[in-house]
Amino acid sequence: MTELLTILIDILLPIFIIMGIGYFMQKKFELNLQTLAKLNIYFLVPGFIFVKLYETEFSLRVFSLVILFFLLYIFILFVLSKILIKLQGFDHAKGTTFSNSVIFFNSGNYGVPVNDLVFRGDPFAMSIQVIVLTMQNILTFTYGIFALQSVSVGKLKALLGYFKMPVLYAMAAGIILNISNISVPEFIWTPANYISDAMIAIALILLGAQVAQIKITSALTSVYFSLMLRLLVGPAIALAIIFVFGIDGVAAQALFIASAMPTSVNSSVIAQEYNNHPHFAAQIVLFSTLFSAATVTGVIYLARVLF
C-alpha cells in the first residue's frame, strides 16, 4: 500500500497538478484550444520525437518488436470492442465512437510524462513510448477519420493530408540520423532540445483545458464498458502479449505501462468534428482520465513487480 501511494504521489500527482492548472486556465481565460492543439501537433510533438529517437540507442529488432506489439494489441482490442458493440446493440455511428475510445489511448500528453517520471528520463524507455506515440498518431488520423467519414473524395484528402504532418518525418529523421551516426549541428540541436523540453508541460496544459470543456450527461453504462476495456482489459492483453513474445526488463515495463493510458482526447475531437455522438465520446475521455489515476498507479506497481 505504501508503494502504491508513493507511485500515486510521485508520478501521477505531478501530472494531474499541471492538468489542473490547464483546467482552471481554460475556465478563467477560455484559451484558444485549436491554436494550442496545432502548436502541439505541428511543433512540439515532432521536435520531441526527433530528439528522443536521435539521442537513444535502439536496434531494428526493438523497433520492429514495438510495432508488432502495437499492431497485435490494437487488433485484439478492436475485436473485443466490436463484440461489445454487438452485445449493446449500438448503431454503426455510436459503435464507431465506442471502438475509437478503446483503441485510441493517450500516449502523448499523458503517456509521455508518465514514462518520463517512471523511468527518470531513460532514453531507451522513452524511445519505446515515442514509437507507440507515433503509431497512435498514424492510427488516429488515418483509420480514426476513415471510420467516421462516409465514402467520399474528402476521405482520400484526409489520408493524404496526414502525410503533410511533420510527425512522420520527425520520426524518420530521428531514426535515420541515429542509425547512420550523423551528427546534428549545434545550431539545430539546441533549439530542438528547447522544443522537446517544452512538450510535456504544454501537452498537459492542453489536456487539462480540453477536459474543462467536457460536459457530463446521463446514461453512463456504455461509458463504463469503454473504461473497462481501455483501463483494465487493455493492460491485461498487453501483459499476455509481453509474456508470449518473451519481452523483459525496461522494454516490458515501458510497453505494459504504455498500454494502460486513458482514452485519447483525439477520439473526442474526431467525434466532435464529424458530429458522431460527441457527448458520448467526451464523457469517456473525462472518466477515463479521472479513473486512470488509480489504474495506471496499479499498472506501474505491477510493472515493477513482474519485470
ZAMI-999153 format. One record per residue (C-alpha): residue in one letter; residue number from 0; x, y, z. Coordinates in nm, 3 decimals. Layout:
% ZAMI-999153
<kepa code="A" pos="NUM" px="X" py="Y" pz="Z"/>
...
END
This chain:
% ZAMI-999153
<kepa code="M" pos="0" px="0.000" py="0.000" pz="0.000"/>
<kepa code="T" pos="1" px="0.285" py="0.237" pz="0.083"/>
<kepa code="E" pos="2" px="0.448" py="0.180" pz="-0.257"/>
<kepa code="L" pos="3" px="0.117" py="0.238" pz="-0.438"/>
<kepa code="L" pos="4" px="0.073" py="0.566" pz="-0.250"/>
<kepa code="T" pos="5" px="0.430" py="0.665" pz="-0.339"/>
<kepa code="I" pos="6" px="0.365" py="0.597" pz="-0.708"/>
<kepa code="L" pos="7" px="0.043" py="0.798" pz="-0.694"/>
<kepa code="I" pos="8" px="0.211" py="1.096" pz="-0.526"/>
<kepa code="D" pos="9" px="0.546" py="1.094" pz="-0.710"/>
<kepa code="I" pos="10" px="0.426" py="1.005" pz="-1.061"/>
<kepa code="L" pos="11" px="0.053" py="1.065" pz="-1.110"/>
<kepa code="L" pos="12" px="0.002" py="1.368" pz="-0.884"/>
<kepa code="P" pos="13" px="0.253" py="1.593" pz="-1.070"/>
<kepa code="I" pos="14" px="0.072" py="1.512" pz="-1.394"/>
<kepa code="F" pos="15" px="-0.271" py="1.593" pz="-1.252"/>
<kepa code="I" pos="16" px="-0.141" py="1.916" pz="-1.095"/>
<kepa code="I" pos="17" px="-0.036" py="2.051" pz="-1.436"/>
<kepa code="M" pos="18" px="-0.360" py="1.923" pz="-1.589"/>
<kepa code="G" pos="19" px="-0.545" py="2.104" pz="-1.311"/>
<kepa code="I" pos="20" px="-0.368" py="2.428" pz="-1.398"/>
<kepa code="G" pos="21" px="-0.477" py="2.384" pz="-1.760"/>
<kepa code="Y" pos="22" px="-0.833" py="2.311" pz="-1.641"/>
<kepa code="F" pos="23" px="-0.859" py="2.631" pz="-1.436"/>
<kepa code="M" pos="24" px="-0.685" py="2.842" pz="-1.701"/>
<kepa code="Q" pos="25" px="-0.943" py="2.727" pz="-1.953"/>
<kepa code="K" pos="26" px="-1.229" py="2.807" pz="-1.716"/>
<kepa code="K" pos="27" px="-1.093" py="3.156" pz="-1.643"/>
<kepa code="F" pos="28" px="-0.938" py="3.267" pz="-1.971"/>
<kepa code="E" pos="29" px="-1.112" py="3.049" pz="-2.234"/>
<kepa code="L" pos="30" px="-0.790" py="2.952" pz="-2.408"/>
<kepa code="N" pos="31" px="-0.782" py="2.902" pz="-2.783"/>
<kepa code="L" pos="32" px="-0.760" py="2.523" pz="-2.781"/>
<kepa code="Q" pos="33" px="-0.735" py="2.496" pz="-3.157"/>
<kepa code="T" pos="34" px="-0.416" py="2.704" pz="-3.153"/>
<kepa code="L" pos="35" px="-0.274" py="2.504" pz="-2.862"/>
<kepa code="A" pos="36" px="-0.355" py="2.178" pz="-3.041"/>
<kepa code="K" pos="37" px="-0.182" py="2.295" pz="-3.360"/>
<kepa code="L" pos="38" px="0.120" py="2.408" pz="-3.157"/>
<kepa code="N" pos="39" px="0.135" py="2.063" pz="-3.003"/>
<kepa code="I" pos="40" px="0.083" py="1.857" pz="-3.319"/>
<kepa code="Y" pos="41" px="0.288" py="2.061" pz="-3.567"/>
<kepa code="F" pos="42" px="0.567" py="2.195" pz="-3.346"/>
<kepa code="L" pos="43" px="0.621" py="2.038" pz="-3.004"/>
<kepa code="V" pos="44" px="0.548" py="1.670" pz="-3.073"/>
<kepa code="P" pos="45" px="0.766" py="1.650" pz="-3.389"/>
<kepa code="G" pos="46" px="1.055" py="1.819" pz="-3.206"/>
<kepa code="F" pos="47" px="1.014" py="1.587" pz="-2.909"/>
<kepa code="I" pos="48" px="1.000" py="1.275" pz="-3.126"/>
<kepa code="F" pos="49" px="1.306" py="1.379" pz="-3.327"/>
<kepa code="V" pos="50" px="1.520" py="1.448" pz="-3.018"/>
<kepa code="K" pos="51" px="1.420" py="1.133" pz="-2.829"/>
<kepa code="L" pos="52" px="1.471" py="0.899" pz="-3.123"/>
<kepa code="Y" pos="53" px="1.800" py="1.061" pz="-3.219"/>
<kepa code="E" pos="54" px="1.962" py="1.050" pz="-2.877"/>
<kepa code="T" pos="55" px="1.874" py="0.694" pz="-2.775"/>
<kepa code="E" pos="56" px="2.036" py="0.365" pz="-2.867"/>
<kepa code="F" pos="57" px="1.795" py="0.109" pz="-3.005"/>
<kepa code="S" pos="58" px="1.811" py="-0.174" pz="-3.253"/>
<kepa code="L" pos="59" px="1.596" py="-0.256" pz="-3.554"/>
<kepa code="R" pos="60" px="1.479" py="-0.561" pz="-3.358"/>
<kepa code="V" pos="61" px="1.341" py="-0.343" pz="-3.076"/>
<kepa code="F" pos="62" px="1.178" py="-0.105" pz="-3.325"/>
<kepa code="S" pos="63" px="1.011" py="-0.395" pz="-3.510"/>
<kepa code="L" pos="64" px="0.908" py="-0.561" pz="-3.184"/>
<kepa code="V" pos="65" px="0.733" py="-0.248" pz="-3.057"/>
<kepa code="I" pos="66" px="0.543" py="-0.206" pz="-3.384"/>
<kepa code="L" pos="67" px="0.442" py="-0.575" pz="-3.386"/>
<kepa code="F" pos="68" px="0.328" py="-0.547" pz="-3.024"/>
<kepa code="F" pos="69" px="0.127" py="-0.235" pz="-3.104"/>
<kepa code="L" pos="70" px="-0.048" py="-0.383" pz="-3.408"/>
<kepa code="L" pos="71" px="-0.142" py="-0.705" pz="-3.227"/>
<kepa code="Y" pos="72" px="-0.255" py="-0.515" pz="-2.918"/>
<kepa code="I" pos="73" px="-0.480" py="-0.281" pz="-3.121"/>
<kepa code="F" pos="74" px="-0.622" py="-0.568" pz="-3.326"/>
<kepa code="I" pos="75" px="-0.729" py="-0.766" pz="-3.016"/>
<kepa code="L" pos="76" px="-0.883" py="-0.457" pz="-2.855"/>
<kepa code="F" pos="77" px="-1.064" py="-0.376" pz="-3.179"/>
<kepa code="V" pos="78" px="-1.217" py="-0.724" pz="-3.197"/>
<kepa code="L" pos="79" px="-1.327" py="-0.713" pz="-2.833"/>
<kepa code="S" pos="80" px="-1.481" py="-0.369" pz="-2.881"/>
<kepa code="K" pos="81" px="-1.679" py="-0.496" pz="-3.181"/>
<kepa code="I" pos="82" px="-1.813" py="-0.785" pz="-2.973"/>
<kepa code="L" pos="83" px="-1.931" py="-0.545" pz="-2.703"/>
<kepa code="I" pos="84" px="-2.086" py="-0.319" pz="-2.967"/>
<kepa code="K" pos="85" px="-2.294" py="-0.613" pz="-3.090"/>
<kepa code="L" pos="86" px="-2.399" py="-0.708" pz="-2.736"/>
<kepa code="Q" pos="87" px="-2.505" py="-0.349" pz="-2.658"/>
<kepa code="G" pos="88" px="-2.691" py="-0.309" pz="-2.987"/>
<kepa code="F" pos="89" px="-2.519" py="0.014" pz="-3.091"/>
<kepa code="D" pos="90" px="-2.582" py="0.156" pz="-3.436"/>
<kepa code="H" pos="91" px="-2.284" py="0.198" pz="-3.668"/>
<kepa code="A" pos="92" px="-2.218" py="0.559" pz="-3.571"/>
<kepa code="K" pos="93" px="-2.217" py="0.508" pz="-3.194"/>
<kepa code="G" pos="94" px="-2.032" py="0.179" pz="-3.233"/>
<kepa code="T" pos="95" px="-1.751" py="0.355" pz="-3.419"/>
<kepa code="T" pos="96" px="-1.717" py="0.616" pz="-3.145"/>
<kepa code="F" pos="97" px="-1.713" py="0.339" pz="-2.883"/>
<kepa code="S" pos="98" px="-1.447" py="0.143" pz="-3.072"/>
<kepa code="N" pos="99" px="-1.232" py="0.455" pz="-3.118"/>
<kepa code="S" pos="100" px="-1.247" py="0.524" pz="-2.744"/>
<kepa code="V" pos="101" px="-1.095" py="0.181" pz="-2.679"/>
<kepa code="I" pos="102" px="-0.819" py="0.167" pz="-2.940"/>
<kepa code="F" pos="103" px="-0.712" py="0.535" pz="-2.923"/>
<kepa code="F" pos="104" px="-0.523" py="0.589" pz="-2.598"/>
<kepa code="N" pos="105" px="-0.342" py="0.896" pz="-2.471"/>
<kepa code="S" pos="106" px="0.019" py="0.803" pz="-2.542"/>
<kepa code="G" pos="107" px="0.125" py="1.164" pz="-2.597"/>
<kepa code="N" pos="108" px="0.024" py="1.428" pz="-2.346"/>
<kepa code="Y" pos="109" px="-0.037" py="1.165" pz="-2.074"/>
<kepa code="G" pos="110" px="0.179" py="0.866" pz="-2.166"/>
<kepa code="V" pos="111" px="0.497" py="1.063" pz="-2.231"/>
<kepa code="P" pos="112" px="0.509" py="1.239" pz="-1.891"/>
<kepa code="V" pos="113" px="0.422" py="0.913" pz="-1.713"/>
<kepa code="N" pos="114" px="0.709" py="0.739" pz="-1.892"/>
<kepa code="D" pos="115" px="0.943" py="1.030" pz="-1.813"/>
<kepa code="L" pos="116" px="0.860" py="1.017" pz="-1.441"/>
<kepa code="V" pos="117" px="0.860" py="0.636" pz="-1.409"/>
<kepa code="F" pos="118" px="1.192" py="0.583" pz="-1.587"/>
<kepa code="R" pos="119" px="1.353" py="0.912" pz="-1.482"/>
<kepa code="G" pos="120" px="1.434" py="1.021" pz="-1.836"/>
<kepa code="D" pos="121" px="1.577" py="0.686" pz="-1.953"/>
<kepa code="P" pos="122" px="1.620" py="0.744" pz="-2.329"/>
<kepa code="F" pos="123" px="1.560" py="0.376" pz="-2.414"/>
<kepa code="A" pos="124" px="1.228" py="0.365" pz="-2.228"/>
<kepa code="M" pos="125" px="1.127" py="0.696" pz="-2.383"/>
<kepa code="S" pos="126" px="1.214" py="0.575" pz="-2.733"/>
<kepa code="I" pos="127" px="0.963" py="0.291" pz="-2.688"/>
<kepa code="Q" pos="128" px="0.697" py="0.539" pz="-2.576"/>
<kepa code="V" pos="129" px="0.777" py="0.765" pz="-2.872"/>
<kepa code="I" pos="130" px="0.730" py="0.477" pz="-3.119"/>
<kepa code="V" pos="131" px="0.394" py="0.394" pz="-2.957"/>
<kepa code="L" pos="132" px="0.301" py="0.764" pz="-2.974"/>
<kepa code="T" pos="133" px="0.386" py="0.783" pz="-3.343"/>
<kepa code="M" pos="134" px="0.189" py="0.468" pz="-3.423"/>
<kepa code="Q" pos="135" px="-0.108" py="0.608" pz="-3.230"/>
<kepa code="N" pos="136" px="-0.094" py="0.929" pz="-3.433"/>
<kepa code="I" pos="137" px="-0.088" py="0.732" pz="-3.758"/>
<kepa code="L" pos="138" px="-0.383" py="0.517" pz="-3.645"/>
<kepa code="T" pos="139" px="-0.587" py="0.813" pz="-3.519"/>
<kepa code="F" pos="140" px="-0.554" py="1.031" pz="-3.826"/>
<kepa code="T" pos="141" px="-0.599" py="0.752" pz="-4.080"/>
<kepa code="Y" pos="142" px="-0.838" py="0.484" pz="-3.955"/>
<kepa code="G" pos="143" px="-0.997" py="0.717" pz="-3.699"/>
<kepa code="I" pos="144" px="-1.105" py="0.964" pz="-3.965"/>
<kepa code="F" pos="145" px="-1.188" py="0.699" pz="-4.224"/>
<kepa code="A" pos="146" px="-1.415" py="0.519" pz="-3.979"/>
<kepa code="L" pos="147" px="-1.625" py="0.830" pz="-3.920"/>
<kepa code="Q" pos="148" px="-1.644" py="0.973" pz="-4.270"/>
<kepa code="S" pos="149" px="-1.870" py="0.845" pz="-4.542"/>
<kepa code="V" pos="150" px="-1.713" py="0.725" pz="-4.863"/>
<kepa code="S" pos="151" px="-1.624" py="1.045" pz="-5.044"/>
<kepa code="V" pos="152" px="-1.340" py="1.238" pz="-5.203"/>
<kepa code="G" pos="153" px="-1.286" py="1.406" pz="-4.868"/>
<kepa code="K" pos="154" px="-1.183" py="1.071" pz="-4.727"/>
<kepa code="L" pos="155" px="-0.886" py="1.042" pz="-4.958"/>
<kepa code="K" pos="156" px="-0.789" py="1.402" pz="-4.890"/>
<kepa code="A" pos="157" px="-0.795" py="1.327" pz="-4.517"/>
<kepa code="L" pos="158" px="-0.547" py="1.042" pz="-4.568"/>
<kepa code="L" pos="159" px="-0.322" py="1.243" pz="-4.797"/>
<kepa code="G" pos="160" px="-0.340" py="1.533" pz="-4.555"/>
<kepa code="Y" pos="161" px="-0.182" py="1.322" pz="-4.284"/>
<kepa code="F" pos="162" px="0.135" py="1.290" pz="-4.491"/>
<kepa code="K" pos="163" px="0.169" py="1.667" pz="-4.471"/>
<kepa code="M" pos="164" px="0.204" py="1.642" pz="-4.093"/>
<kepa code="P" pos="165" px="0.561" py="1.660" pz="-3.958"/>
<kepa code="V" pos="166" px="0.532" py="1.374" pz="-3.706"/>
<kepa code="L" pos="167" px="0.618" py="1.100" pz="-3.956"/>
<kepa code="Y" pos="168" px="0.914" py="1.293" pz="-4.094"/>
<kepa code="A" pos="169" px="1.044" py="1.377" pz="-3.746"/>
<kepa code="M" pos="170" px="1.041" py="1.006" pz="-3.660"/>
<kepa code="A" pos="171" px="1.211" py="0.911" pz="-3.988"/>
<kepa code="A" pos="172" px="1.476" py="1.182" pz="-3.947"/>
<kepa code="G" pos="173" px="1.550" py="1.084" pz="-3.586"/>
<kepa code="I" pos="174" px="1.589" py="0.715" pz="-3.672"/>
<kepa code="I" pos="175" px="1.791" py="0.766" pz="-3.992"/>
<kepa code="L" pos="176" px="2.035" py="1.013" pz="-3.836"/>
<kepa code="N" pos="177" px="2.066" py="0.789" pz="-3.530"/>
<kepa code="I" pos="178" px="2.148" py="0.464" pz="-3.709"/>
<kepa code="S" pos="179" px="2.369" py="0.649" pz="-3.960"/>
<kepa code="N" pos="180" px="2.559" py="0.808" pz="-3.671"/>
<kepa code="I" pos="181" px="2.530" py="1.151" pz="-3.835"/>
<kepa code="S" pos="182" px="2.598" py="1.449" pz="-3.608"/>
<kepa code="V" pos="183" px="2.335" py="1.720" pz="-3.585"/>
<kepa code="P" pos="184" px="2.481" py="2.073" pz="-3.598"/>
<kepa code="E" pos="185" px="2.465" py="2.257" pz="-3.266"/>
<kepa code="F" pos="186" px="2.256" py="2.541" pz="-3.411"/>
<kepa code="I" pos="187" px="1.985" py="2.281" pz="-3.490"/>
<kepa code="W" pos="188" px="2.030" py="2.056" pz="-3.186"/>
<kepa code="T" pos="189" px="1.999" py="2.339" pz="-2.932"/>
<kepa code="P" pos="190" px="1.658" py="2.470" pz="-3.047"/>
<kepa code="A" pos="191" px="1.540" py="2.111" pz="-3.100"/>
<kepa code="N" pos="192" px="1.610" py="2.041" pz="-2.733"/>
<kepa code="Y" pos="193" px="1.428" py="2.357" pz="-2.623"/>
<kepa code="I" pos="194" px="1.126" py="2.244" pz="-2.824"/>
<kepa code="S" pos="195" px="1.145" py="1.893" pz="-2.681"/>
<kepa code="D" pos="196" px="1.168" py="2.021" pz="-2.323"/>
<kepa code="A" pos="197" px="0.855" py="2.233" pz="-2.369"/>
<kepa code="M" pos="198" px="0.640" py="1.949" pz="-2.498"/>
<kepa code="I" pos="199" px="0.533" py="1.777" pz="-2.173"/>
<kepa code="A" pos="200" px="0.416" py="2.088" pz="-1.987"/>
<kepa code="I" pos="201" px="0.221" py="2.232" pz="-2.281"/>
<kepa code="A" pos="202" px="0.068" py="1.892" pz="-2.360"/>
<kepa code="L" pos="203" px="-0.062" py="1.856" pz="-2.003"/>
<kepa code="I" pos="204" px="-0.195" py="2.213" pz="-2.000"/>
<kepa code="L" pos="205" px="-0.378" py="2.134" pz="-2.325"/>
<kepa code="L" pos="206" px="-0.518" py="1.809" pz="-2.183"/>
<kepa code="G" pos="207" px="-0.649" py="1.987" pz="-1.873"/>
<kepa code="A" pos="208" px="-0.804" py="2.261" pz="-2.087"/>
<kepa code="Q" pos="209" px="-0.971" py="2.004" pz="-2.311"/>
<kepa code="V" pos="210" px="-1.114" py="1.819" pz="-2.011"/>
<kepa code="A" pos="211" px="-1.257" py="2.151" pz="-1.884"/>
<kepa code="Q" pos="212" px="-1.485" py="2.169" pz="-2.188"/>
<kepa code="I" pos="213" px="-1.640" py="1.825" pz="-2.137"/>
<kepa code="K" pos="214" px="-1.998" py="1.814" pz="-2.011"/>
<kepa code="I" pos="215" px="-2.145" py="1.524" pz="-1.812"/>
<kepa code="T" pos="216" px="-2.486" py="1.381" pz="-1.900"/>
<kepa code="S" pos="217" px="-2.677" py="1.069" pz="-1.800"/>
<kepa code="A" pos="218" px="-2.671" py="0.714" pz="-1.945"/>
<kepa code="L" pos="219" px="-2.318" py="0.621" pz="-1.840"/>
<kepa code="T" pos="220" px="-2.347" py="0.241" pz="-1.871"/>
<kepa code="S" pos="221" px="-2.184" py="0.238" pz="-2.215"/>
<kepa code="V" pos="222" px="-1.911" py="0.469" pz="-2.084"/>
<kepa code="Y" pos="223" px="-1.827" py="0.215" pz="-1.813"/>
<kepa code="F" pos="224" px="-1.790" py="-0.061" pz="-2.070"/>
<kepa code="S" pos="225" px="-1.538" py="0.153" pz="-2.257"/>
<kepa code="L" pos="226" px="-1.346" py="0.224" pz="-1.935"/>
<kepa code="M" pos="227" px="-1.334" py="-0.147" pz="-1.857"/>
<kepa code="L" pos="228" px="-1.181" py="-0.229" pz="-2.195"/>
<kepa code="R" pos="229" px="-0.940" py="0.066" pz="-2.202"/>
<kepa code="L" pos="230" px="-0.815" py="0.070" pz="-1.843"/>
<kepa code="L" pos="231" px="-0.844" py="-0.293" pz="-1.728"/>
<kepa code="V" pos="232" px="-0.868" py="-0.532" pz="-2.022"/>
<kepa code="G" pos="233" px="-0.614" py="-0.335" pz="-2.228"/>
<kepa code="P" pos="234" px="-0.325" py="-0.378" pz="-1.982"/>
<kepa code="A" pos="235" px="-0.419" py="-0.746" pz="-1.935"/>
<kepa code="I" pos="236" px="-0.394" py="-0.802" pz="-2.310"/>
<kepa code="A" pos="237" px="-0.061" py="-0.620" pz="-2.321"/>
<kepa code="L" pos="238" px="0.072" py="-0.833" pz="-2.037"/>
<kepa code="A" pos="239" px="-0.025" py="-1.152" pz="-2.222"/>
<kepa code="I" pos="240" px="0.148" py="-1.034" pz="-2.542"/>
<kepa code="I" pos="241" px="0.461" py="-0.939" pz="-2.347"/>
<kepa code="F" pos="242" px="0.483" py="-1.286" pz="-2.192"/>
<kepa code="V" pos="243" px="0.413" py="-1.462" pz="-2.525"/>
<kepa code="F" pos="244" px="0.684" py="-1.259" pz="-2.702"/>
<kepa code="G" pos="245" px="0.927" py="-1.312" pz="-2.414"/>
<kepa code="I" pos="246" px="0.989" py="-0.938" pz="-2.366"/>
<kepa code="D" pos="247" px="1.152" py="-0.843" pz="-2.037"/>
<kepa code="G" pos="248" px="1.328" py="-0.563" pz="-1.850"/>
<kepa code="V" pos="249" px="1.270" py="-0.196" pz="-1.931"/>
<kepa code="A" pos="250" px="1.110" py="-0.276" pz="-2.268"/>
<kepa code="A" pos="251" px="0.844" py="-0.490" pz="-2.100"/>
<kepa code="Q" pos="252" px="0.778" py="-0.228" pz="-1.834"/>
<kepa code="A" pos="253" px="0.752" py="0.055" pz="-2.086"/>
<kepa code="L" pos="254" px="0.511" py="-0.136" pz="-2.313"/>
<kepa code="F" pos="255" px="0.296" py="-0.254" pz="-2.022"/>
<kepa code="I" pos="256" px="0.266" py="0.097" pz="-1.878"/>
<kepa code="A" pos="257" px="0.204" py="0.250" pz="-2.223"/>
<kepa code="S" pos="258" px="-0.092" py="0.014" pz="-2.270"/>
<kepa code="A" pos="259" px="-0.264" py="0.144" pz="-1.956"/>
<kepa code="M" pos="260" px="-0.312" py="0.504" pz="-2.068"/>
<kepa code="P" pos="261" px="-0.666" py="0.651" pz="-2.070"/>
<kepa code="T" pos="262" px="-0.869" py="0.725" pz="-2.382"/>
<kepa code="S" pos="263" px="-0.713" py="0.983" pz="-2.612"/>
<kepa code="V" pos="264" px="-0.870" py="1.327" pz="-2.634"/>
<kepa code="N" pos="265" px="-0.835" py="1.289" pz="-3.011"/>
<kepa code="S" pos="266" px="-1.118" py="1.033" pz="-3.009"/>
<kepa code="S" pos="267" px="-1.347" py="1.306" pz="-2.876"/>
<kepa code="V" pos="268" px="-1.204" py="1.568" pz="-3.113"/>
<kepa code="I" pos="269" px="-1.274" py="1.347" pz="-3.414"/>
<kepa code="A" pos="270" px="-1.625" py="1.265" pz="-3.290"/>
<kepa code="Q" pos="271" px="-1.690" py="1.638" pz="-3.247"/>
<kepa code="E" pos="272" px="-1.551" py="1.721" pz="-3.591"/>
<kepa code="Y" pos="273" px="-1.783" py="1.474" pz="-3.764"/>
<kepa code="N" pos="274" px="-2.075" py="1.514" pz="-3.519"/>
<kepa code="N" pos="275" px="-2.064" py="1.146" pz="-3.428"/>
<kepa code="H" pos="276" px="-2.200" py="1.117" pz="-3.070"/>
<kepa code="P" pos="277" px="-1.957" py="1.384" pz="-2.943"/>
<kepa code="H" pos="278" px="-2.103" py="1.399" pz="-2.590"/>
<kepa code="F" pos="279" px="-2.066" py="1.023" pz="-2.552"/>
<kepa code="A" pos="280" px="-1.702" py="1.041" pz="-2.667"/>
<kepa code="A" pos="281" px="-1.627" py="1.338" pz="-2.441"/>
<kepa code="Q" pos="282" px="-1.764" py="1.164" pz="-2.132"/>
<kepa code="I" pos="283" px="-1.547" py="0.861" pz="-2.199"/>
<kepa code="V" pos="284" px="-1.238" py="1.082" pz="-2.218"/>
<kepa code="L" pos="285" px="-1.327" py="1.258" pz="-1.893"/>
<kepa code="F" pos="286" px="-1.398" py="0.949" pz="-1.683"/>
<kepa code="S" pos="287" px="-1.116" py="0.751" pz="-1.839"/>
<kepa code="T" pos="288" px="-0.869" py="1.025" pz="-1.746"/>
<kepa code="L" pos="289" px="-1.001" py="1.051" pz="-1.389"/>
<kepa code="F" pos="290" px="-1.012" py="0.675" pz="-1.319"/>
<kepa code="S" pos="291" px="-0.669" py="0.627" pz="-1.474"/>
<kepa code="A" pos="292" px="-0.514" py="0.780" pz="-1.161"/>
<kepa code="A" pos="293" px="-0.596" py="0.454" pz="-0.984"/>
<kepa code="T" pos="294" px="-0.548" py="0.205" pz="-1.269"/>
<kepa code="V" pos="295" px="-0.220" py="0.349" pz="-1.401"/>
<kepa code="T" pos="296" px="-0.084" py="0.352" pz="-1.045"/>
<kepa code="G" pos="297" px="-0.165" py="-0.020" pz="-1.019"/>
<kepa code="V" pos="298" px="-0.007" py="-0.098" pz="-1.357"/>
<kepa code="I" pos="299" px="0.315" py="0.086" pz="-1.267"/>
<kepa code="Y" pos="300" px="0.333" py="-0.113" pz="-0.944"/>
<kepa code="L" pos="301" px="0.276" py="-0.443" pz="-1.129"/>
<kepa code="A" pos="302" px="0.537" py="-0.349" pz="-1.392"/>
<kepa code="R" pos="303" px="0.797" py="-0.309" pz="-1.118"/>
<kepa code="V" pos="304" px="0.698" py="-0.637" pz="-0.951"/>
<kepa code="L" pos="305" px="0.668" py="-0.852" pz="-1.264"/>
<kepa code="F" pos="306" px="0.967" py="-0.726" pz="-1.461"/>
END
